[in-house]
Amino acid sequence: MNASPTNASPTHIAIELNGTQHTVPAGITVVAALSLWANGVTRVSVLGEPRAAFCGMGICQECRVTVNGQRRLACQTVCLPGMVVHTTTPTKPGHSA
Amino acid sequence: MNTATMEHCDVLIIGTGPAGLAAALAAAPSGAAIVMVDDNPAPGGQIWRDGPGVKLPPGAVERRAALARHANVHILSGTRLVAVPQPQQVLLEDATHGWRLQYATCIVCTGARELLLPFPGWTLPGVTGAGGLQALIKGGLPVRGERIVVAGSGPLLLAVAATAQAAGAQVLRVAEQAPLRAVAAFAAALWRWPAKAVQGLGLLHPGYRTSSHVLSVAGQDRVESVRLRQGAHTVDIACERVACGFGLVPNTHIGQALGCALNDQHAIAVDAWQATSVPGHYAAGECTGFGGSEKALVQGAIAGHAAVGQRAQAQALWPERQRWEAFAAHLHSHFALQPQLKTLATPDTIVCRCEDVTQGQLAACQSWTEAKLHTRCGMGACQGRVCGAATQNLWGWTPPVPRMPITPTRIGTLAKPESGPVQP
């Protein structure tokens, strides 16, 4: 399902999700991009459950991911060309990322 | 006219939803240097959230355009307030920088969040808040062809259903926990606020059911079905998403960090001028008690005028505010939560989503402090914003007082020197 960045029309941009290039509609949030390409899962909870965006408005922190090396909330971050997004890896109890 | 900089301003407005926009528009003609801060990518708050394919209502478009014509108003979107290092000084952080901003007067317009109550399956991907789903769709979340059940309480549920359907989803059910007599009484008195009656008519949904609430959600790795209580019956509905919100909770953390006292409704306490308990600090909109965007707009305008000393203009708006505060009271009295919603979570249902603490672990505790010490409840990334409101509803525990930093923050921002921008 990978699309080459060179095929991107002006209405689409290329971003990297978990090491793979994808084209996404311009202006969508990182949550929306993750739903298109990663089943929406953003992190794994301390007991090992998959989690996804929940409150949708920057409160619950369930959608925290790494964007260009920094911890960001996917629901409040708009995709920009060349953005590098990594979803969170499993953590130990008491050490939630 | 004064020019606002990144480091100094006359009026700091926290939040760019309806209340914040109205406050800025009221205060701007005075020439005061105004800085507005909001952690969302664009102004508008939740109700006027912008995004791909969103058609903003004229009221939002006009206000944003009017604000753009004021050179003395500086809007910082994608910027969060992380701490209050000194009186009249805040520590801010955007995607790349952290810095301190000094202000003379402040207007807190931090809005409200949804009351999200735990039920079995609520941590599965595909379960969201109700307003939460609306916000996610406005941000481009694809829901075309999906089957969605909306549940919880309040008129917001119908607006969420309309947004989801406009985006191509199939909304199978809108489950309102309040009984029919309460909803009917609410609707019957809407003639007092004709604009609200017209809004409501446009949102009627054939799948709307009263005395209905979620019991549980099932699925392997994400939502596959929801079980609802509909009056005396239990029904199972196969679906891809469940959007569930039980009303709103005022966002008071930033107000509390600034020293503002709360009222008995757990909202920021204000007087007739929208002034808080801290001199020079005002508050407006849902953070002072939820009641809709019309109330937020008029409260914001009063706060904006009062903040720049225009008491006559502020006072002229009091009757309009009274009208919308009456609507808020009407709303609250008819969508009160039914007691059975406190019993949805079973002993193995997670209540604190950050630390995966279950209802069974928490039921053995007597207070928030005991729960925190014994289970780590509320010590995760959301700092008790979700589970604090939930445990207040379930067991009457007093929610946690916010601690600095108010939100997860980069070390580089916290290590920020007295002035000047800092690199991450």
Interface residues (C-beta under 8 A of the other chain):
Chain A: P25 A26 G27 I28 T29 V31 A32 S35 L36 N39 G40 V41 S45 V46 L47 E49 P50 R51 A52 A53 F54 C55 G56 M57 G58 I59 C60 Q61 E62 R64 Q70 R71 R72 C75 Q76 T77 V78 P93 G94 S96 A97
Chain B: D39 N40 P41 Q46 G51 P52 G78 A95 R113 E114 L116 T123 P125 G126 V127 T128 G129 G131 G132 L133 Q134 A135 L136 G139 G140 L141 P142 D221 R222 N251 I350 R353 C354 E355 D356 R376 G380 A381 C382 R385 V386 P408 R410 P424
